[in-house]
Amino acid sequence: MSVNFDSTFGFDPAVQDSSMAARGLYATMVTWCDHQIYTRPDSFDGTFDLKRVRSVGGTVRLVRELVENGLFEEAGEGVYRVVTRRGLAVFGSFKNQKKPLTPEEAAELHEKKVVAGHAGGKASGESRRAKAEADAKQNEADAKQTASTSTKQTGSTTVPNQTMPSSSPDPSGPGSKQTASVAEVEARALADPFATAWNAYPKHTGSRREAEKAWAAAVAGHDGTSAVTEAQLIGAVIAYAKTVDDPRYAPNMSRWLRQGAYMDTMPSQPKPYRHALPDGTVIDDRWITGHIRDHVPVGTFTDAMRADFWASVKTGIDPEQKAKEIINECQRKASR
C-alpha cells in the first residue's frame, strides 16, 4: 500500500496555483483514499464529504480552492474526489487480493448511495417538519394560556419568559426554583466571550494568547473577511465542535480562526421581525430599534429578549408596555 507523488509534483501548474495549506489537504486526502481502496476495495467509491475533510483539519475554503485548480473534482452535492494523474500523484500497488473498483463500478455504487441517502433524508425531513409544526402549535397555545391566566390573577400584562425551564415538575409548588432564562445564559456567555468559545472549542493545544488575537481579528474583520459579532463566533465554535469526531485532528483554535473556517458553521441571523397591530401600527426591527435599542446600554438587548418580545406581542401584549419592561431589565443588568 503506497502513494506515488511524482518528482515534478511541485512544478505542476495546478499545484503551483494552490496554497501550501491546500497542497497539504490534497496530499492528505490522496493518502486517505489510497488507504480506503486498500482496506475496502469492494465498497469504497473513491469519494469523500466535507465532514471527512474537516476531520483531518481541512476547510470548505481549501476544498473550493482545490476544485478551482483542478486537484479535486465534484462528484455530487457536497461530495468530492481527488484528481490523480502522471506527473502529479497516483495510487500505488496493493497487496490486498481484492481488486479496486473500476470507475464504472464506483460510479454505480455512488449512485446507489445517493438514492438511498435521499430516500432516508426525505423521510427523516418529513418527520422533523411534522414534529416542529406540532411543537409550534403547542407552544403558541401554552403562551396564550399563560398570558390569560397571568392577566386574570394579577391584572398585569407581563408574560413570563416561555423559554425559562423549571427545576421542578411543578414550578408553582413549594420549594420550587426556576433556572436561569435564556437571556441570562446568553449574558453570562458574553461576559467573557473568548473564554466561552475557548472552553467550547474541541482542542486546547497551541497558544491561547494567539487564539485570542485571532479572535479579535475575526471580530474586527480581516483579509477580506467581514466582521462578525462575538455572539456569532461563539455559535460558530459550538456548531463546529459538534462536527468533530476526533479532537486530535482538529486544528488549533488560532489557525481555525485565522483561516476563516468559522464562516462554515456561522449561525444564520434572526429572521426579520414584522407584526401588524389591529390599529395599523407595524412592529418591525425599525420599531424595536427606536423603542428599545436606542434606550438601553449597548450589548444588553439580547436575541433572547428580542424573541421574548416577539412572542409577547403575538399573544396580544401591548408592545409599548413590553418595551418598557425590557428597557428596565437592560438598565438593571448594566448597573450590576
C-alpha positions as CSV (number, residue, x, y, z in Angstrom):
1,M,0.0,0.0,0.0
2,S,1.6,3.3,-1.1
3,V,1.0,6.5,-2.9
4,N,3.4,7.8,-5.6
5,F,3.9,11.5,-5.8
6,D,5.9,12.4,-8.9
7,S,9.1,14.3,-8.6
8,T,7.5,17.0,-10.8
9,F,4.6,17.4,-8.4
10,G,5.8,20.9,-7.2
11,F,6.1,22.1,-10.8
12,D,2.6,21.2,-11.9
13,P,0.6,24.4,-12.7
14,A,-2.4,23.2,-10.6
15,V,-0.1,22.7,-7.6
16,Q,1.8,26.0,-8.1
17,D,-1.6,27.9,-8.1
18,S,-2.6,26.3,-4.8
19,S,-1.6,27.5,-1.4
20,M,0.6,25.3,0.9
21,A,-2.5,24.6,3.1
22,A,-4.4,23.4,0.0
23,R,-1.5,21.2,-1.1
24,G,-1.4,19.6,2.3
25,L,-5.1,18.9,2.2
26,Y,-4.7,17.4,-1.3
27,A,-1.8,15.1,-0.2
28,T,-3.8,14.1,3.0
29,M,-6.9,13.1,1.0
30,V,-4.9,11.2,-1.6
31,T,-3.3,9.1,1.1
32,W,-6.7,8.7,2.8
33,C,-8.3,7.5,-0.4
34,D,-5.4,5.1,-1.1
35,H,-6.0,3.5,2.3
36,Q,-9.7,3.1,1.7
37,I,-9.0,1.4,-1.6
38,Y,-6.6,-0.9,0.1
39,T,-8.8,-1.8,3.0
40,R,-12.2,-1.9,1.4
41,P,-11.9,-2.0,-2.4
42,D,-15.2,-3.7,-2.8
43,S,-17.2,-0.8,-1.2
44,F,-15.2,2.4,-1.5
45,D,-16.4,4.6,-4.4
46,G,-13.5,7.0,-4.3
47,T,-15.3,9.9,-2.8
48,F,-15.4,11.8,0.5
49,D,-17.6,14.6,2.0
50,L,-16.9,17.8,3.9
51,K,-17.3,16.1,7.3
52,R,-14.3,13.9,6.4
53,V,-12.3,17.0,5.2
54,R,-13.0,18.7,8.5
55,S,-11.9,15.7,10.5
56,V,-8.4,16.0,9.0
57,G,-8.2,19.8,9.6
58,G,-9.4,20.9,6.1
59,T,-11.9,23.6,5.4
60,V,-14.6,24.4,2.8
61,R,-12.4,27.3,1.6
62,L,-9.5,24.9,0.8
63,V,-11.8,22.4,-0.9
64,R,-13.1,25.2,-3.2
65,E,-9.5,26.3,-3.9
66,L,-8.6,22.7,-4.9
67,V,-11.7,22.3,-7.1
68,E,-10.9,25.6,-8.9
69,N,-7.3,24.5,-9.5
70,G,-8.3,21.0,-10.8
71,L,-6.9,19.0,-7.9
72,F,-10.4,18.0,-6.5
73,E,-13.4,17.3,-8.6
74,E,-17.1,17.4,-7.5
75,A,-18.7,14.0,-7.6
76,G,-22.1,15.3,-6.3
77,E,-23.5,17.9,-3.9
78,G,-21.0,18.2,-1.1
79,V,-19.1,15.1,-2.3
80,Y,-15.6,15.2,-3.9
81,R,-12.9,13.0,-5.5
82,V,-9.2,13.6,-5.7
83,V,-7.7,14.1,-9.2
84,T,-4.7,11.8,-9.8
85,R,-2.5,11.5,-12.9
86,R,1.1,11.0,-14.1
87,G,3.2,14.0,-13.1
88,L,1.0,14.6,-10.1
89,A,0.1,11.7,-7.8
90,V,-1.1,8.2,-8.5
91,F,-2.3,5.4,-6.2
92,G,0.4,2.8,-5.6
93,S,0.5,-1.0,-5.6
94,F,-1.9,-3.1,-3.5
95,K,-1.2,-6.3,-1.6
96,N,-5.0,-6.8,-1.0
97,Q,-6.2,-9.7,-3.0
98,K,-9.5,-7.8,-4.0
99,K,-9.2,-5.5,-6.9
100,P,-10.2,-1.8,-6.6
101,L,-13.5,-0.8,-8.1
102,T,-13.4,0.3,-11.7
103,P,-14.6,3.9,-12.4
104,E,-17.9,2.5,-13.8
105,E,-18.4,0.3,-10.7
106,A,-17.5,3.2,-8.4
107,A,-20.0,5.5,-10.2
108,E,-22.7,2.8,-9.9
109,L,-22.0,2.3,-6.2
110,H,-22.0,6.1,-5.5
111,E,-25.4,6.5,-7.4
112,K,-26.9,3.7,-5.2
113,K,-25.7,5.5,-2.0
114,V,-27.1,8.8,-3.2
115,V,-30.5,7.4,-3.9
116,A,-30.6,5.6,-0.6
117,G,-29.5,8.8,1.2
118,H,-32.2,10.9,-0.5
119,A,-34.9,8.4,0.4
120,G,-33.8,8.3,4.1
121,G,-33.3,12.1,4.2
122,K,-36.8,12.7,2.8
123,A,-38.5,10.5,5.3
124,S,-36.5,12.0,8.2
125,G,-37.2,15.5,7.0
126,E,-40.9,14.9,6.8
127,S,-40.9,13.5,10.3
128,R,-38.9,16.5,11.7
129,R,-41.3,19.0,9.9
130,A,-44.4,17.3,11.4
131,K,-42.9,17.4,14.9
132,A,-41.8,21.0,14.5
133,E,-45.3,22.1,13.4
134,A,-46.9,20.2,16.3
135,D,-44.5,21.8,18.8
136,A,-45.1,25.2,17.4
137,K,-48.8,24.9,17.8
138,Q,-48.5,23.6,21.4
139,N,-46.1,26.4,22.3
140,E,-48.5,29.1,20.9
141,A,-51.4,27.5,22.9
142,D,-49.3,27.4,26.1
143,A,-48.3,31.1,25.6
144,K,-51.9,32.2,25.2
145,Q,-53.0,30.2,28.2
146,T,-50.2,31.7,30.3
147,A,-51.0,35.2,29.3
148,S,-54.7,34.7,30.0
149,T,-54.0,33.2,33.5
150,S,-51.5,35.9,34.4
151,T,-53.9,38.7,33.4
152,K,-56.8,37.3,35.5
153,Q,-54.7,36.7,38.6
154,T,-52.6,39.9,38.8
155,G,-54.1,42.3,36.3
156,S,-50.7,42.6,34.7
157,T,-49.9,42.1,31.1
158,T,-46.4,40.7,31.7
159,V,-45.9,37.2,30.3
160,P,-43.2,35.0,31.8
161,N,-40.3,34.0,29.5
162,Q,-41.6,30.9,27.8
163,T,-38.0,29.6,27.4
164,M,-37.2,29.5,31.1
165,P,-37.1,25.9,32.2
166,S,-38.1,24.7,35.7
167,S,-36.1,22.5,38.0
168,S,-39.3,21.0,39.4
169,P,-42.2,19.2,37.6
170,D,-44.5,21.7,39.4
171,P,-43.0,25.3,39.2
172,S,-45.6,26.7,41.5
173,G,-45.1,24.0,44.1
174,P,-43.4,24.6,47.5
175,G,-39.6,24.9,47.3
176,S,-39.6,25.1,43.5
177,K,-36.7,27.0,41.9
178,Q,-36.5,28.2,38.3
179,T,-33.2,28.0,36.4
180,A,-31.7,30.9,34.5
181,S,-33.5,32.2,31.5
182,V,-32.0,32.0,28.0
183,A,-31.3,35.8,28.2
184,E,-29.3,35.3,31.4
185,V,-27.4,32.4,30.0
186,E,-26.6,34.4,26.9
187,A,-25.5,37.4,29.1
188,R,-23.1,35.1,31.1
189,A,-21.6,33.8,27.8
190,L,-21.0,37.3,26.5
191,A,-19.5,38.5,29.8
192,D,-16.2,36.8,28.6
193,P,-16.9,35.7,25.1
194,F,-13.5,34.4,24.2
195,A,-13.3,32.3,27.3
196,T,-16.7,30.8,26.5
197,A,-15.5,30.0,23.0
198,W,-12.2,28.6,24.1
199,N,-13.9,26.2,26.6
200,A,-16.3,25.1,23.8
201,Y,-13.6,24.5,21.2
202,P,-12.7,20.8,20.8
203,K,-8.9,21.1,21.0
204,H,-6.9,23.2,23.6
205,T,-3.4,22.8,22.3
206,G,-1.5,25.8,20.9
207,S,-1.2,29.3,22.3
208,R,-4.3,30.7,24.0
209,R,-2.8,34.2,23.5
210,E,-2.5,33.7,19.7
211,A,-6.0,32.3,19.6
212,E,-7.3,35.4,21.4
213,K,-5.5,37.7,18.9
214,A,-7.1,35.7,16.1
215,W,-10.5,36.1,17.8
216,A,-10.1,39.9,18.0
217,A,-9.1,40.0,14.3
218,A,-12.2,37.9,13.3
219,V,-14.5,40.3,15.2
220,A,-12.9,43.3,13.6
221,G,-12.7,41.6,10.1
222,H,-9.5,40.7,8.3
223,D,-8.1,39.6,4.9
224,G,-11.4,40.5,3.1
225,T,-13.5,38.6,5.7
226,S,-16.4,40.6,7.0
227,A,-16.5,41.5,10.7
228,V,-18.7,39.3,12.9
229,T,-20.2,39.6,16.4
230,E,-18.8,37.7,19.3
231,A,-22.2,36.0,19.8
232,Q,-22.0,34.7,16.2
233,L,-18.4,33.5,16.8
234,I,-19.5,31.6,19.9
235,G,-22.3,30.0,17.9
236,A,-19.8,29.0,15.1
237,V,-17.4,27.4,17.6
238,I,-20.2,25.4,19.3
239,A,-21.6,24.3,15.9
240,Y,-18.1,23.3,14.7
241,A,-17.4,21.3,17.9
242,K,-20.4,19.1,17.1
243,T,-18.9,18.1,13.8
244,V,-15.6,17.0,15.2
245,D,-15.4,13.2,15.6
246,D,-11.8,13.1,16.9
247,P,-10.4,16.3,18.6
248,R,-6.9,15.1,17.7
249,Y,-7.5,16.1,14.1
250,A,-9.0,19.5,14.8
251,P,-6.7,22.5,14.0
252,N,-5.5,24.8,16.8
253,M,-8.1,27.4,17.5
254,S,-5.8,30.2,16.4
255,R,-5.3,28.6,13.0
256,W,-9.1,27.8,12.7
257,L,-9.9,31.5,13.3
258,R,-7.1,32.9,11.0
259,Q,-8.2,30.7,8.1
260,G,-11.8,32.0,8.5
261,A,-13.1,28.4,8.9
262,Y,-15.7,29.7,11.3
263,M,-17.6,31.0,8.3
264,D,-18.5,27.4,7.5
265,T,-20.5,27.0,10.7
266,M,-21.6,30.6,11.3
267,P,-25.2,30.6,12.6
268,S,-27.7,32.5,10.4
269,Q,-29.1,35.8,11.5
270,P,-32.6,36.1,13.1
271,K,-35.4,36.4,10.6
272,P,-36.7,40.0,10.0
273,Y,-39.4,40.8,12.6
274,R,-42.7,42.2,11.4
275,H,-46.2,42.2,13.0
276,A,-49.2,44.5,12.3
277,L,-51.4,45.6,15.1
278,P,-55.2,46.0,14.7
279,D,-54.8,49.8,14.6
280,G,-52.5,49.5,11.6
281,T,-49.2,50.1,13.6
282,V,-46.4,47.9,12.1
283,I,-44.0,46.4,14.7
284,D,-40.7,45.5,13.0
285,D,-37.0,45.8,13.6
286,R,-37.0,49.5,13.0
287,W,-39.7,49.9,15.6
288,I,-37.7,47.8,18.1
289,T,-34.6,49.9,17.4
290,G,-36.5,53.2,18.1
291,H,-38.4,52.0,21.1
292,I,-35.8,49.6,22.8
293,R,-32.3,49.5,21.3
294,D,-31.9,53.3,21.3
295,H,-32.8,53.5,25.0
296,V,-30.6,50.7,26.5
297,P,-26.8,50.3,27.0
298,V,-25.0,48.7,24.1
299,G,-24.9,44.9,24.3
300,T,-27.7,44.5,26.9
301,F,-30.5,43.8,24.5
302,T,-30.0,40.2,23.5
303,D,-31.5,37.9,20.8
304,A,-33.4,36.1,23.6
305,M,-35.1,39.3,24.7
306,R,-36.0,40.1,21.1
307,A,-37.6,36.6,20.8
308,D,-39.4,37.1,24.1
309,F,-40.7,40.5,22.8
310,W,-41.9,38.9,19.6
311,A,-43.8,36.1,21.4
312,S,-45.4,38.5,23.8
313,V,-46.7,40.9,21.1
314,K,-48.1,37.9,19.2
315,T,-50.2,36.9,22.2
316,G,-51.7,40.4,22.5
317,I,-49.4,42.1,24.9
318,D,-49.1,45.8,24.5
319,P,-45.7,46.4,22.7
320,E,-45.2,49.8,24.4
321,Q,-45.6,48.2,27.8
322,K,-43.3,45.2,26.9
323,A,-40.7,47.6,25.6
324,K,-40.6,49.5,28.9
325,E,-40.2,46.2,30.8
326,I,-37.2,45.2,28.6
327,I,-35.6,48.7,28.9
328,N,-35.9,48.4,32.7
329,E,-34.3,44.9,32.6
330,C,-31.4,46.1,30.4
331,Q,-30.7,49.0,32.7
332,R,-30.7,46.8,35.8
333,K,-28.3,44.4,34.0
334,A,-26.0,47.3,33.1
335,S,-26.0,48.7,36.7
336,R,-24.9,45.4,38.3
